[in-house]
Amino acid sequence: MISKTPPVSRLFAQHSVRAVESLDGEWMLHVPVGAVTLDPIEWEDADRTFSYSVPSVWEKIPELVNYRGHAVARRTFALAEAARVGLVFKGASHTARVFVDGREIGGHHNAYTPFALDAGELEAGEHELLVHLTNEHGEASALHVSNDYYNYGGLTRPVELHVFRGDCTIRFVHFTPTGGAGDWSGRFEFAVTNLGEPVRADLTIELAGRTVRLGDVFIGAGESRHVAEADFPDVEAWSPDHPKLYHLVATLAVGGEVVDDWADRTGFRTVVAEGEKILLNGKPVFLMGFNRHEDHAEFGCALPLAALVADVDTMLDLGCNAVRTSHYPNDERFLDLCDERGLMVWEENHARGLSLEQMQHPRFREQCRAGNAEMVEWHYNHPSILLWGILNECASHTEAGRAMYAEQFEQIEALDASRATTFASCHPGDDLCLGLPDVCGFNWYHNWYTSHDVGACFEHGLPGIEVRGAGEKPMIASEFGGGAIPGYFDPVRRAKWSEDRQGDVLEECLDVYLNHPRLSGSFIWQFCDVRVDEGWAMSRPRTMNNKGVVDERRKPKLSYKVVKRLHEAKDTVRSRGEALPVG
Ligand code: ADA
């Protein structure tokens, strides 16, 4: 059999029947010189070959620090016996074509969502896995464009080899809790894939001490869905102060033999937007935290677990109870940590600041739809995710843009009606989409890009946005902040870009946004400084977005203590000191 390398793509094992091997570690990376294109199977023509450690960004290789183009990542794996095999990529940046033994088995677009491919029946012995990657900005990509963050290249999240026992496999089980204290129940939706003849099977789920059985189920060819319901009178609810998690273990048996299993972690909690409040387990909650890009001076967007843990711990130290995954779905280990530590999450799809013309890119619709479906499918069971967000700062002030927002909200609500939806608008004066989501977010930079008084602007703008659709809905200050070049102090003049000025800006904003009764959340822009595309360099000193409260290496700026003080003074500040479970 294959070796049993412990899983590394989640904080717990997802399979004990299905054999899973991590394909992280040493790969080869083949890159052309003097050109940016490389034929996937002609990798031997590449002029440069590097030893490449997966997961990581290829920009970590000094010669590739600014490389935008094609590359081929290659390694082998061995099977002790013939088997049906699948490959899971948690993040390939940004477009991938995957080949096994020279045969193309599938592809994927979008750096920030996971995908699984079936490699079919493979013989015992050694096999070659080759992934053709590109991080090019060009016609093929509607979403990866020159932007105020950096599109890295490479296999940036873990890769796994799955060895199946047969044709029938569990793709996922989605659990939706309903009810409340002493009265919890839940609905399970099984997605099963059958690549063989129709069979009858037994599906079993264990959760919180209960076993739920669906016996003698007809499993037709292809993909099928199966639903079960159960009561859980004695479970504890998940909340920021008490992030209680339960393991869900599903098995699939054919002819009495268990042929596949699938596990996840989940929690019991409800989320609704009611009137002007967001209710978590029936009680109003105020979301307080940061916008966070997955970026780090040392690791690019491929942060190892220790760095993810440090980021979560730092946000907790800063008094946060929430985080917004601006502007794309995050690494699942980060979401696992949020589940464990009780950080509430606004997770959003991948899109930032696209004009109407960019939204009319021929591939925009298809690429958004695929990314939305993957985000919801793979992250459904995380109790920490309260909000699904879409299309940050896109053309929500145009009729054509509105139709696209409406279509995407419909898609997400059809996939998951158990969470609230939202988006962050930068068009408070003429937005046409405020009636569409459950919660309205606004990106306000009053005392940074303009010099207006924050409180006065908020009061002045409020009636207008309420009339345009935000009335009677919860509202969130989804972005605000200012830039500070790390180490530049100016305690007297307090010039823009000084750490002193950033502290002033955040203090003024937080005073208003944390305390206004009309708001249900505040997300500072942003947690850490991040690399941006060269196209943004002239308004971004160091070619970085410098609005982090910590710099790109997580060194705190002066504003750290301002934020910590004001967050801790807010009465929704989470209690701390609970044990932090790992694994
Ligand atoms: C916008 C955008 C962010 C970032 C920010 C800024 O609101 O949503 O991604 O670019 O502005 O720093 O100006």
Residues whose N, C-alpha, C, O or C-beta is under 5 A from the ligand:
A	BS01	ADA	D148 E393 N443 E479
